[in-house]
Structure formats: structure tokens, C-alpha cells
Amino acid sequence: MIRPHREIIGRARATWIAVVLCGLHVLMAASVSRQFSTTFDEIAHVTAGYAYWTAGDMRFQPENGNFPQRWAALPLLIMDLQPFPPDHPAWEVGQVWHLGEDFFYELGNDSARILAAARGMIALLSGALCFTIFCWSRDLFGPAGGLVSVTLAAFSPTLLAHGGLATSDTAAALSFGLATLAWWRVCHRVTLTRIVVAGLAAGLLAVSKFSAVLFAPMAIIMIVARLLRRAPLVAVWRGSTHWVRGGRRVVVLGGVSVVAVLIAWSCIWACYGFRYRPTSNPDHQYYMHTWEMVTLADTPTPRLLADGRNASAQPVNFKPGPLQAIAQFCRSHELFPEAFLHGLLNVDRYSRSRLAFFAGEFRNTGWWTFFPTAFLLKTTGPALLLIFLGTLACSQLRSRRGRWYRLVPLLALFGIYGSTILTSSLSIGHRHMLPLYPVMFIFAGAAALRLIKHRGWMLAMVVVLLGSHVAVSLTTRPYYLAYFNALGGGPENAHKIFVDSSLDWGQDLPSLRDWLTAHRTEQPVFLSYFGYGDPEQEGIDAVRFGDSYFDRRARVVPAKVQGGIYCISATMYQQVYTPTRGAWTLSFEATYAKLRTWVQHFSQRPAGAPITDMQGNPLTSAEVTTRLWNYEALQFGRLCHYLQNRAPDDYVGYSILVYELSDADINLAVNSPLAAVNAAIAARYTDESVPSSDEVPID
């Protein structure tokens, strides 16, 4: 391996320090659970995992990996919980969100306790990930290199954020690393143990995240790299060591691959109970997303904005491809569990088009700059410098051939996975690049190679950088998910660039409750919340406004808005998932004016009178509901338009923006002519590049 001639610290001592750091990482990730509400995906992950264990029903959330959901729900089996109602309508089509809402909030279960237990299980996986990073870096760059890498990992805001959430991202990062390392090891020394470990690691990856399909080209690259190296292959069989040379290495590694794949295939079946059907109940065979949807037999119905325009700005290819054909073949011959195939196809469907926000733009096909920007802004400055120094150290190693060879597995993982996410349409969250962080932290460990030549000043610099990294992490605590460095203006500016799981995943309801308690006011509180937490259960007394898609409780629509405290989730502020996303256009304004006139007509009609449009034509209940929801959405959109370039009066966990608005502010925002609103916006600008008060974006 790539080790320095002299070690700064002994191997045993470094390992013990790493164990302590990994344990500290687990505690830091898990201990903040009570300070955060249910994030968007957690309710589905935990509910699905519990359904797998207790009902054997694999239809719930099959697209997010069987293993991490089972793993997170494991402690729930020994908790005194109210079970799922057997007659719940969610069983008919595997509606995990509705079942999860009742399981968390309506059955009398302690949702905070459930989350703490599930998050603790994921924190253990995150600790294992940190230790894997240490071991790999230590074997490449010595004990000092391992300590550099594990310190970066243990105090990384990114790993701490997702290591403390009951989702599948940490499991994916861990399993990608384990599978890559295990495969590389078996390519050099073939033993029964290594073959089994490689197969189990690949199987773990397959049931953790469907991006596991990317491991196939990674494995091929590693095999080809090994075959290009002329050194004989060591194979141990029945106590005898054999040196395999020439073309016979192809046969041996081919056989190893077949056996490992069969082991991985068996792992998949084991996670699904060695049963093809997703459930043993013949009455429960339907999925929330139908087979016609996931096989792309049905073209998705276009979503419309409040003014009737198509919400999808970019054309998307929804034609079935090779993956659909292969999955259909496997389904016909029952080669894989049905729920596994359904989850795989579902991931492919939604990876083709996924609405996202980035730096003021909306797209459903992603940006290649999304993940590089997220990495630069959501990684601590000291970590960025150490990654750069480590990569530079690797590039200056003497043995060019040996250097690249020893780094092949890391380069394969980084190259295949990195190039895939760069071209992906899934620009919804920084978390999707989590499997790349171990690679970069391991490369940072190469900075230890420079400590040998320049022990004085280089050692001091590395220690200072590591100390600064730790300090940044500790001062960020507990708001790891909302961490942004100074390059992007810090977390206060983050909502202008990123939202959703990169910043705001619905986690800050407890912090909002505490903020409202600390700032006691008689003013009404309005909340526009993105997430699946329950504000009412968290003790928040607020009028919901503009967030109908995420509000599961019945309420009066449209909300009666007035001056007060407006608490707006960053994702709602950017209106990513509302029918008024994007710039406030003349088309939105015209629709808003028409609906405002109709709402006045609707509210002033005599009691018992039929509901009609302005021409007297009767409206169905569905049409009335759509009009009322669209009117509130347009009201909220106009308010957000009015708040352009107005700094929030405060932030709650950096994911919720707080504005104190007077009655005059609200009247101007939602009732005044658009020219007056634009004039107020323009008055906040100080440079000449701002449009004049009578300008408005045109369709």
C-alpha cells in the first residue's frame, strides 16, 4: 500500500483513537433526535420497515431499499406500540404515507420515541461508515492518514446530518464502500471467506439503494485493472495456496464473480422472505404506484400550474427502455421478488423527471452544476483544503503505475457514481452524493504523506485544519442539515440557492415551537410548512397557509390572512411544490384577479344557494375545491413575490424564515395593484440593475 517510510503514530494507538471518534460520531448524530421533527422521508421509511417486520408486506415504499427500512424499524419490535389497524384503507394499495401519518400521530404512539430509536440505528451505520473510512485510509496512507480521514468523517456536518435521520442514504454510502473494498480484496486473494464477504457486501448494497446497479461497471473496472496487472493471482483452497497466472486468472475471477453474484441474489431473496409476491394476503396485491406507471406503459399526466400552464418546463423521455424489458422478463419468470422489481422500476421512472430548485431556477431534468456546488458550499472549508492537499499528495507519488493501481477502487467508485449524478435529473438533495464523501475523506488522508517530509510546518497546518473542522462542526450543532460554509454566504443565505433535503426537510418544528414560546406575542401566527411533521402535536398553534399539499388536517380554505407572524419553510418560500412556482407572471396575476372576484361571489352567496361560476353555471364540488385551493396558492405566491429581497426578521434552524408583517403589509401583498407591489419590491434594492416598479416578468 501507499505508506510513508516512518510512522508518526502507531497502528494500535491510531485504531483506538479512531474507535473513540467513531463512537463520538454515533453519539453526536443520535443525540440531537429530540430537537428535530419528522423529516419528509422518515415517516415512510420507518412505517415501511415496521410493516415488513410485522405484516410481511413489501409493497410499502419498495423504492427506498429493504434493508435500511428494516434496520431502522428493528427496535420498534420491542417497543410497546399500537399496531397498524388491520382495516386501514392504506392496506389496499400500500399507501405508506397515510398509514404512516396514523401510525405516528393518531394511534397514541410516541412519535419522538419512535424516531429516536430508528435514528439511533442509522447512527450506528454512520459510525461503521466512519470506521470503514479509517481502515481504508490507514491501509493506504498509514495510521496518520487514517486519523486524518476519520476525523474529517466523524465531524462532517453532512455525515452527522444524515447519520441522524432514519433514511437510506447513510446505508447506501456504507454499502457502496464495503462492496467496493470487498470486491477489490477478493480480486487479489481468492479465499472462500473473501468470496462470501464480497457477495454479502454486494447483496447489502442491492437491498440498500437501487443505485446499486452502478456497482456492476465498478466491479468490471476493478477486474480489468487486476487482469492488466501481470502479478499472479493468489488463490487459497482447502489450506493450499495456488499462484494463478496468465489466462487462468480470467477463469478464476469469472468464477468468483458468478459465486458472489449468486450470494448477492440470495441476499435479495432473503430480505423479501424468499417470497415472490409482496404479501401473503391475496386481497392486498396492489401498489401505490401501479405497474403501468412504473413500466412507463402509462404516460404521466402533466401537472398544471394555477393558471393552467404545464408545470414541466423541459421535455422528458418516458419511453420504456432496456431496463423495463429486463425487469418485465424477470417478473414473468419470477427471478427476483416482485416488490424488488417494482422498486427498481419506480426509481428509474422518477429519476427521469424530478422537479427541483437551484439558485433561482426550476427544472425537472436537473443541473450538472448542482452537486459540485452543493459539495463546495456544504463541506467545511478546512475539509476542502485537506481534500485538496491529499489529492495533490497522491498526484505527486513517485510510482505512477503503483499509485493509480492502488487507487483503482476509489477512482472507480468516484468516477462511475460521480459521473452518474452529474448527468442525473435527481437534483433534489445534496444527500445523493453521500457515497462520494468517503472517497474524498480517504484521499484527504494522503495529506499525512507530506507530514513525513515536512513534519514541522505541515504537521502544524494539518492539526490546525483538523481542529478548525472540529470547531466548525461543534458550533454548527445541532443544525447539521442546514450547514453551509461562508463561500455561499452561510446558512442565512442558503435558501436562495438550495432547498428541500439540502436545507429544509421539515426538521425544525420543535425549534419553531421554542422560538414562538421565547417570543410570546398576541399576534396571529401563520405557518407554511414543508414536511410530514405535525405542528399541532409539536404544540404549535398556527394558521396553515399555502401548504395544502403537506397539511393532512381538514381546514378552512382559503385561510383568512392578516398581519401577524409568518413562518415559512424555505422550500415553501421558493414554492417548489406549489402551483405558483417561478416568477410571478402576468398570467398568474390575471388568474388571481379572476379567482379573487369569484371568491367574493362565493362567500356572499345566500345560504343554501347553489355554487356557480361568474356566469351562473353550476360547479361540481371538485371544481369548487380546486378553485379554493388555487386561490390560496395564488395568494401565497403573491405574498412570496412581495417578500422578494426582504430579509427575514429571524430564522428558525435556518430552514424556516420568520417575517413579522403588519396588516398594511398583507393588504399591499395580496390586495393592492401589482404595480404597487412591484414598487415596494424595487424600493428595497439599492443597485440600478433592479427592474422599475411597473415591470413584471412576462410569460
C-alpha positions in Angstrom: 0.0 0.0 0.0 1.0 3.7 -0.3 2.6 4.1 3.1 5.3 6.5 4.4 8.6 5.0 5.5 8.2 6.4 9.0 5.0 6.4 11.0 4.0 9.4 13.1 1.7 7.3 15.3 1.5 3.6 16.0 -1.2 1.5 14.3 -2.7 0.2 17.5 -2.9 3.7 19.1 -4.4 5.2 16.0 -7.0 2.4 15.8 -8.1 3.1 19.4 -8.4 6.8 18.7 -10.5 6.0 15.6 -12.8 3.8 17.7 -13.4 6.7 20.1 -14.0 9.1 17.3 -16.5 6.8 15.6 -18.3 6.3 18.9 -18.4 10.0 19.4 -19.8 10.4 15.9 -22.7 8.0 16.8 -23.5 9.9 19.9 -23.4 13.3 18.2 -25.7 12.0 15.3 -28.2 10.3 17.6 -28.3 12.7 20.5 -30.0 15.5 18.5 -33.0 13.5 17.5 -35.4 15.1 20.1 -34.6 18.5 18.6 -36.0 17.7 15.2 -39.4 16.7 13.9 -40.1 14.0 11.4 -38.3 14.8 8.2 -40.1 14.3 4.9 -39.0 10.7 4.1 -38.6 9.3 7.6 -42.3 8.7 8.1 -42.4 6.4 5.1 -39.1 4.7 5.8 -40.0 3.8 9.4 -43.6 2.8 8.6 -42.5 0.6 5.7 -39.8 -1.1 7.8 -42.3 -1.8 10.6 -44.7 -3.2 8.0 -42.0 -5.5 6.7 -41.4 -7.0 10.1 -44.9 -7.1 11.5 -47.1 -7.8 8.4 -44.6 -9.2 5.9 -46.0 -6.6 3.4 -43.3 -5.4 1.0 -45.5 -3.1 -1.1 -44.8 -0.1 1.2 -42.0 2.2 -0.1 -40.2 -0.6 -2.1 -38.2 2.0 -4.0 -36.1 3.0 -1.0 -34.2 -0.1 0.0 -35.5 -3.0 2.1 -32.5 -3.2 4.4 -32.3 0.4 5.8 -36.0 0.4 6.4 -35.9 -2.9 8.2 -32.8 -1.9 10.1 -34.3 1.4 11.3 -37.6 -0.3 12.4 -35.8 -3.1 14.3 -36.0 -1.5 17.8 -39.7 -0.8 17.3 -40.3 -4.6 17.6 -39.6 -4.5 21.3 -41.4 -1.2 22.0 -45.0 -1.1 23.3 -46.7 0.4 20.3 -50.2 0.5 19.0 -50.2 -1.7 15.9 -51.4 -0.8 12.4 -55.2 -1.1 12.2 -55.9 -4.2 10.1 -58.9 -2.5 8.4 -56.9 0.7 7.4 -57.7 1.6 3.8 -53.9 2.1 3.2 -53.6 -1.7 3.0 -55.5 -1.9 -0.2 -52.8 -0.1 -2.3 -49.8 0.0 0.0 -50.3 3.8 0.8 -47.4 4.2 3.1 -47.9 7.9 3.7 -51.5 7.6 5.0 -50.6 4.6 7.1 -47.6 6.4 8.5 -49.5 9.5 9.4 -51.9 7.5 11.6 -49.1 5.3 13.0 -47.1 8.4 14.1 -49.8 10.8 15.1 -53.3 9.2 15.5 -52.8 5.9 17.3 -51.3 7.2 20.5 -47.8 6.2 19.7 -44.9 8.4 20.9 -43.6 9.6 17.6 -40.5 11.2 19.1 -39.5 8.0 20.8 -40.1 6.0 17.6 -37.9 8.5 15.7 -35.1 8.4 18.3 -34.9 4.6 18.2 -34.9 4.5 14.4 -32.4 7.3 14.1 -30.2 5.6 16.6 -30.0 2.6 14.3 -28.9 4.7 11.4 -26.3 6.4 13.6 -24.7 3.0 14.2 -24.4 2.6 10.4 -22.8 6.0 10.2 -20.3 5.1 12.9 -19.5 1.9 10.9 -19.0 4.1 7.8 -16.5 6.3 9.7 -14.6 3.2 10.8 -14.5 1.8 7.3 -13.1 5.2 6.1 -10.4 4.9 8.7 -9.4 1.4 7.9 -9.2 2.0 4.2 -7.2 5.2 4.6 -4.9 3.6 7.2 -4.1 0.8 4.8 -3.3 3.2 2.0 -1.6 6.1 3.9 -0.7 4.7 7.3 -2.2 5.3 10.7 -1.7 9.1 10.5 -3.6 9.1 7.2 -6.4 7.1 8.7 -6.7 9.6 11.6 -6.9 12.5 9.2 -9.7 10.7 7.3 -11.7 9.6 10.3 -11.6 13.0 11.9 -13.0 14.6 8.8 -15.7 11.9 8.7 -16.6 11.9 12.3 -17.2 15.6 12.5 -18.6 16.1 9.0 -21.8 18.0 9.2 -23.0 16.1 6.2 -22.4 12.6 7.7 -23.8 13.8 11.0 -26.9 15.2 9.4 -27.8 12.0 7.5 -26.4 9.7 10.1 -29.0 11.0 12.5 -32.0 10.5 10.2 -34.0 7.3 9.6 -33.4 7.3 5.8 -31.5 5.1 3.4 -28.7 7.5 2.4 -26.2 6.5 5.1 -26.8 2.8 4.4 -26.1 3.4 0.7 -22.8 5.2 1.4 -21.7 2.4 3.8 -22.7 -0.4 1.5 -21.1 1.2 -1.6 -17.8 1.5 0.3 -18.0 -2.1 1.7 -18.9 -3.6 -1.6 -16.1 -1.8 -3.4 -13.5 -2.7 -0.8 -14.6 -6.3 -0.5 -14.6 -6.8 -4.3 -11.1 -5.3 -4.6 -9.8 -7.6 -1.9 -11.1 -10.8 -3.5 -9.6 -9.7 -6.8 -6.1 -10.1 -5.2 -6.5 -13.0 -2.8 -9.3 -15.5 -3.5 -10.4 -17.3 -0.4 -13.8 -18.7 0.5 -14.2 -16.1 3.2 -13.4 -13.3 0.8 -15.8 -14.6 -1.8 -18.6 -14.8 0.7 -17.9 -11.3 2.1 -17.8 -9.9 -1.4 -21.2 -11.5 -2.2 -22.7 -10.4 1.1 -21.5 -6.8 0.7 -22.9 -6.7 -2.9 -26.2 -8.1 -1.6 -26.3 -5.5 1.2 -25.8 -2.8 -1.4 -28.6 -4.2 -3.6 -31.1 -4.1 -0.8 -30.0 -0.7 0.5 -30.4 1.5 -2.6 -31.2 0.9 -6.2 -28.3 2.9 -7.3 -26.6 -0.4 -6.6 -26.9 -1.1 -10.4 -23.9 1.3 -10.7 -21.7 -1.3 -8.9 -21.6 -3.6 -11.9 -19.4 -1.3 -14.0 -17.3 -0.5 -10.9 -16.7 -4.3 -10.4 -15.8 -4.7 -14.1 -13.3 -1.9 -13.9 -11.6 -3.5 -10.8 -11.5 -6.9 -12.5 -10.0 -5.5 -15.7 -7.4 -3.5 -13.7 -6.4 -6.6 -11.8 -6.0 -8.6 -15.1 -3.9 -5.9 -16.6 -1.5 -6.2 -13.8 0.6 -9.2 -14.6 1.2 -10.3 -11.0 -0.1 -13.8 -10.3 -3.4 -14.2 -8.5 -3.3 -15.8 -5.1 -6.0 -18.5 -4.5 -6.3 -20.4 -1.3 -8.3 -23.7 -1.4 -8.5 -26.3 1.3 -5.5 -25.0 3.0 -3.3 -24.9 -0.1 -2.1 -21.7 -1.7 -2.1 -21.6 -5.5 -0.5 -19.0 -7.8 -2.7 -18.5 -10.8 -1.1 -16.9 -13.8 -1.9 -15.9 -17.3 -5.4 -16.5 -18.8 -6.4 -18.8 -16.0 -6.8 -15.7 -13.8 -9.8 -14.8 -16.1 -11.4 -18.1 -15.3 -10.8 -17.8 -11.6 -12.1 -14.2 -11.3 -15.0 -15.1 -13.6 -16.0 -18.0 -11.3 -15.6 -15.8 -8.2 -17.9 -13.2 -9.8 -20.6 -15.8 -10.5 -20.5 -17.2 -7.0 -20.5 -13.7 -5.4 -23.4 -12.6 -7.6 -25.4 -15.7 -6.6 -24.7 -14.9 -2.9 -25.9 -11.3 -3.5 -29.0 -12.7 -5.3 -29.7 -14.9 -2.3 -29.4 -11.9 0.0 -32.1 -10.1 -2.0 -34.5 -13.0 -1.7 -33.7 -13.4 2.0 -34.7 -9.7 2.6 -38.0 -10.4 0.9 -38.7 -13.6 2.9 -37.9 -15.9 -0.1 -41.4 -15.0 -1.4 -42.1 -13.7 -4.9 -45.4 -12.0 -4.0 -45.1 -8.8 -2.0 -47.6 -10.0 0.6 -49.3 -13.3 1.5 -52.7 -11.6 1.6 -54.4 -12.2 -1.7 -56.6 -9.1 -1.2 -53.5 -6.8 -0.9 -51.7 -7.1 -4.2 -51.8 -3.5 -5.5 -49.1 -0.8 -5.2 -49.5 2.9 -4.6 -47.8 3.3 -8.0 -49.3 0.9 -10.5 -47.3 -1.4 -12.7 -48.5 0.6 -15.7 -46.9 3.7 -14.1 -43.5 2.2 -13.2 -43.1 0.3 -16.5 -43.9 3.5 -18.4 -46.9 1.9 -20.1 -48.9 5.0 -19.0 -47.7 8.4 -19.9 -47.7 10.6 -16.8 -50.5 13.2 -16.7 -49.0 16.7 -16.9 -49.2 18.7 -13.8 -50.7 22.2 -14.2 -49.9 25.4 -12.5 -52.7 27.6 -11.0 -53.0 29.5 -14.3 -53.4 26.3 -16.4 -49.9 26.2 -17.8 -47.9 22.9 -17.9 -45.7 22.7 -14.8 -43.0 20.7 -16.6 -40.8 23.2 -18.4 -38.4 20.6 -20.0 -39.4 17.6 -22.2 -38.9 14.2 -20.6 -38.3 10.8 -22.2 -40.9 8.4 -20.7 -40.4 5.7 -23.3 -39.7 2.2 -22.0 -36.1 1.1 -22.4 -33.8 -1.9 -21.8 -34.4 -1.8 -18.0 -38.1 -2.1 -18.4 -37.7 -5.0 -20.7 -35.3 -6.8 -18.4 -37.5 -6.2 -15.4 -40.6 -7.5 -17.2 -38.6 -10.6 -18.2 -37.5 -11.1 -14.6 -41.1 -10.6 -13.4 -42.5 -13.1 -15.9 -40.0 -15.7 -14.7 -40.1 -14.7 -11.1 -36.3 -14.3 -11.0 -36.5 -11.6 -8.3 -39.1 -10.7 -5.7 -41.9 -8.6 -7.3 -41.5 -5.8 -4.8 -37.8 -5.5 -5.6 -38.5 -5.2 -9.3 -41.3 -2.7 -8.7 -39.0 -0.6 -6.6 -36.2 -0.6 -9.2 -38.6 0.5 -12.0 -40.1 3.2 -9.7 -36.7 4.6 -9.1 -36.0 4.7 -12.8 -39.3 6.4 -13.6 -38.8 9.2 -11.0 -35.1 9.7 -11.9 -36.2 10.7 -15.4 -38.1 13.7 -14.2 -37.9 15.3 -10.7 -38.9 18.8 -10.1 -36.1 20.7 -8.3 -34.9 24.2 -7.4 -31.4 25.5 -7.7 -30.2 29.1 -7.4 -33.4 30.7 -8.6 -34.2 28.2 -11.3 -36.7 25.3 -11.6 -36.2 22.2 -13.6 -37.4 18.7 -13.8 -34.2 17.4 -15.6 -31.5 18.6 -13.2 -28.3 20.6 -13.5 -24.8 19.2 -13.9 -23.6 22.0 -11.6 -25.9 21.1 -8.7 -23.8 18.6 -6.9 -20.4 20.3 -7.4 -21.9 23.5 -6.0 -23.5 21.6 -3.1 -20.2 19.9 -2.3 -18.3 23.2 -2.3 -20.9 25.0 -0.1 -21.9 22.2 2.3 -18.4 20.9 3.1 -16.4 22.7 5.7 -13.6 24.9 4.5 -10.9 23.0 6.4 -12.1 19.7 4.9 -12.0 21.2 1.4 -8.4 22.2 1.9 -7.4 18.8 3.3 -9.1 17.0 0.4 -7.1 19.2 -2.0 -3.8 18.6 -0.1 -4.4 14.9 0.0 -5.3 14.7 -3.7 -2.2 16.7 -4.5 -0.1 14.4 -2.4 -1.4 11.4 -4.4 -0.7 13.1 -7.7 3.0 13.5 -6.6 3.7 10.0 -5.5 6.8 8.6 -7.1 5.5 5.3 -8.6 2.9 6.5 -11.1 1.9 3.0 -12.1 1.6 1.8 -8.5 -0.2 4.9 -7.4 -3.0 4.6 -9.9 -3.3 0.9 -9.3 -3.8 1.1 -5.6 -6.4 3.8 -6.0 -8.4 2.0 -8.7 -11.3 1.0 -6.4 -11.7 4.6 -5.1 -11.4 6.0 -8.6 -13.9 3.5 -10.0 -16.4 4.4 -7.3 -15.9 8.1 -7.6 -15.8 8.1 -11.4 -18.9 5.9 -12.1 -21.1 7.3 -9.3 -19.9 10.9 -9.7 -20.5 10.9 -13.5 -23.9 9.4 -13.0 -25.2 12.0 -10.5 -23.7 14.8 -12.7 -26.0 13.8 -15.5 -28.9 12.8 -13.4 -32.3 14.5 -13.2 -32.4 13.9 -9.5 -31.1 17.3 -8.3 -33.3 17.4 -5.2 -30.7 16.9 -2.5 -27.1 17.1 -1.6 -27.6 13.7 0.2 -27.5 11.9 -3.1 -23.7 12.4 -3.3 -23.2 10.9 0.1 -21.4 7.8 -1.3 -18.7 10.1 -2.7 -17.7 11.6 0.7 -15.9 8.5 2.0 -13.7 8.6 -1.2 -12.8 12.2 -0.7 -12.1 11.8 3.0 -9.8 8.9 2.2 -8.0 11.0 -0.3 -7.6 13.6 2.3 -5.7 11.1 4.4 -2.9 11.3 1.8 -2.0 14.6 3.4 -0.3 12.5 6.0 2.3 11.5 3.4 3.5 15.1 3.4 3.9 15.1 7.2 7.0 12.9 6.8 8.9 15.3 4.6 7.7 18.5 6.3 6.9 17.4 9.8 7.2 20.8 11.4 5.1 23.3 9.4 3.0 20.6 7.6 2.0 18.9 10.8 1.0 22.2 12.4 -1.1 23.1 9.3 -2.9 19.7 9.3 -3.6 19.9 13.0 -4.9 23.4 12.7 -7.1 22.4 9.8 -8.5 19.4 11.6 -9.1 21.4 14.7 -10.9 24.1 12.7 -13.0 21.4 11.1 -14.0 20.0 14.5 -14.7 23.6 15.8 -17.0 24.3 12.8 -18.9 21.1 13.4 -19.4 21.8 17.1 -20.6 25.3 16.5 -23.0 24.0 13.8 -24.5 21.5 16.2 -27.4 20.6 16.1 -28.3 22.1 12.7 -26.1 19.8 10.7 -28.5 19.5 7.8 -28.7 23.3 7.3 -24.9 23.7 7.4 -23.4 26.0 4.6 -20.0 27.5 4.7 -19.0 31.1 4.1 -18.5 30.6 0.3 -22.2 30.7 -0.2 -22.9 33.3 2.4 -23.6 30.9 5.2 -26.8 29.2 6.2 -28.7 32.5 6.3 -28.3 32.8 2.6 -28.8 29.1 1.8 -32.5 29.3 0.9 -31.6 31.4 -2.2 -29.6 28.5 -3.6 -30.8 25.2 -2.2 -34.0 23.9 -0.5 -35.5 20.5 0.1 -33.3 18.0 1.8 -30.2 20.1 1.2 -31.5 22.6 3.8 -35.2 22.2 4.7 -36.6 18.7 5.1 -39.3 19.7 7.6 -37.0 19.1 10.6 -37.4 22.3 12.6 -40.9 22.2 14.2 -39.5 21.8 17.7 -37.2 24.8 17.2 -40.2 26.8 15.9 -42.2 25.9 19.0 -39.3 27.1 21.2 -39.0 30.3 19.2 -42.7 31.1 19.5 -42.5 30.4 23.2 -39.5 32.7 23.6 -41.1 35.4 21.5 -44.5 35.4 23.1 -46.9 37.6 21.1 -50.6 38.2 20.8 -50.3 38.4 17.0 -51.7 35.6 15.0 -49.2 33.1 13.7 -49.3 31.8 10.1 -47.3 28.7 9.1 -46.4 27.4 5.6 -44.7 24.2 6.3 -42.8 21.7 4.1 -42.7 18.2 5.6 -44.5 15.4 7.3 -44.2 16.5 10.8 -47.3 17.5 12.8 -47.2 21.2 14.0 -50.2 20.6 16.2 -48.6 17.7 18.0 -45.4 19.7 18.5 -47.5 22.3 20.3 -47.6 25.0 17.6 -50.8 27.0 17.4 -50.8 28.5 13.9 -53.0 29.0 10.9 -51.7 26.9 7.9 -51.4 28.9 4.8 -50.2 28.0 1.3 -49.1 24.5 2.1 -52.2 22.4 1.4 -50.2 19.6 -0.2 -48.5 19.0 3.2 -51.4 19.7 5.5 -53.1 16.4 6.4 -55.7 18.1 8.6 -59.0 19.5 7.4 -59.2 23.3 7.5 -61.0 26.3 6.1 -59.7 27.3 2.6 -58.7 29.9 1.8 -57.1 30.9 5.0 -58.1 34.4 6.3 -54.8 36.2 6.2 -53.9 39.3 8.2 -51.0 41.0 9.9 -49.0 38.7 12.2 -46.0 36.4 12.4 -45.4 34.4 9.2 -43.3 31.3 9.5 -42.4 30.0 6.0 -40.3 26.9 5.3 -37.5 27.7 2.8 -38.9 25.1 0.4 -42.4 26.7 0.6 -40.8 30.2 0.2 -39.3 29.1 -3.1 -42.7 27.4 -4.0 -41.1 24.3 -5.4 -44.1 22.1 -4.8 -46.9 24.7 -5.2 -48.9 25.5 -8.4 -47.4 29.0 -8.4 -43.7 28.2 -8.7 -41.4 30.5 -10.6 -41.6 34.2 -11.2 -45.0 35.9 -10.6 -46.2 36.4 -14.1 -49.0 38.4 -15.8 -50.7 35.0 -16.3 -50.7 34.3 -12.6 -51.9 37.9 -11.9 -54.8 37.6 -14.3 -55.9 34.2 -12.8 -55.6 35.6 -9.3 -57.8 38.6 -10.2 -60.5 36.3 -11.6 -60.4 33.9 -8.7 -60.5 36.8 -6.2 -63.6 38.1 -7.8 -65.1 34.6 -7.8 -64.2 34.0 -4.1 -66.0 37.2 -3.2 -69.0 36.0 -5.2 -68.8 32.6 -3.5 -68.6 33.9 0.0 -71.5 36.4 -0.5 -74.0 33.8 -1.9 -77.2 33.2 0.1 -77.1 30.2 2.4 -78.1 27.1 0.6 -77.7 28.7 -2.8 -76.0 26.5 -5.5 -72.4 27.3 -6.2 -71.8 28.7 -9.6 -69.2 30.5 -11.7 -69.5 34.1 -12.5 -71.7 33.3 -15.5 -74.1 31.3 -13.3 -73.0 27.9 -14.4 -73.1 25.3 -11.6 -69.8 24.0 -10.3 -69.1 20.5 -9.0 -67.6 20.0 -5.5 -64.3 19.1 -7.1 -64.3 22.2 -9.2 -65.1 24.3 -6.1 -62.3 22.7 -4.2 -59.8 23.2 -7.0 -60.7 26.9 -7.2 -60.4 27.5 -3.5 -57.0 25.7 -3.2 -55.7 27.6 -6.3 -56.8 30.9 -4.9 -55.0 30.3 -1.6 -51.9 29.1 -3.5 -52.0 32.3 -5.6 -52.4 34.4 -2.5 -49.4 32.7 -1.0 -47.5 33.1 -4.3 -48.2 36.8 -4.4 -47.1 37.2 -0.8 -43.8 35.4 -1.6 -43.4 37.7 -4.6 -43.9 40.7 -2.3 -41.2 39.4 0.1 -38.5 39.4 -2.6 -35.3 40.9 -1.4 -36.8 41.4 2.1 -34.5 39.8 4.6 -36.4 37.6 7.1 -36.8 39.1 10.6 -35.4 35.9 12.0 -34.5 32.3 11.1 -35.6 29.1 12.9 -32.9 26.5 12.4 -32.2 28.3 9.1 -34.9 26.2 7.4 -37.8 28.4 8.5 -38.0 32.0 7.6 -39.8 34.3 10.0 -41.5 37.6 8.9 -43.4 40.0 11.1 -45.9 41.6 8.8 -48.4 44.3 9.5 -52.0 44.5 8.2 -50.7 47.1 5.8 -48.0 44.7 4.5 -50.6 41.9 4.0 -53.0 44.3 2.3 -50.3 45.5 -0.1 -49.1 42.0 -0.8 -52.4 40.3 -1.6 -54.9 43.1 -2.4 -53.1 46.0 -3.9 -52.5 46.5 -7.7 -49.4 44.7 -8.9 -47.6 47.9 -9.8 -47.7 48.9 -6.1 -46.3 45.5 -5.1 -43.5 45.8 -7.6 -42.8 49.4 -6.4 -42.3 48.1 -2.9 -40.0 45.4 -4.1 -37.9 47.8 -6.2 -37.6 50.2 -3.2 -35.7 47.5 -1.3 -33.0 47.3 -4.0 -30.0 49.7 -4.0 -28.4 49.0 -7.3 -29.5 50.1 -10.8 -30.0 46.6 -12.1 -33.4 46.2 -10.4 -36.4 46.5 -12.7 -38.6 49.5 -12.3 -41.8 49.3 -10.3 -44.1 48.8 -13.2 -42.1 45.9 -14.7 -43.2 42.3 -14.2 -42.0 39.0 -15.8 -43.9 38.1 -18.9 -44.8 34.6 -20.0 
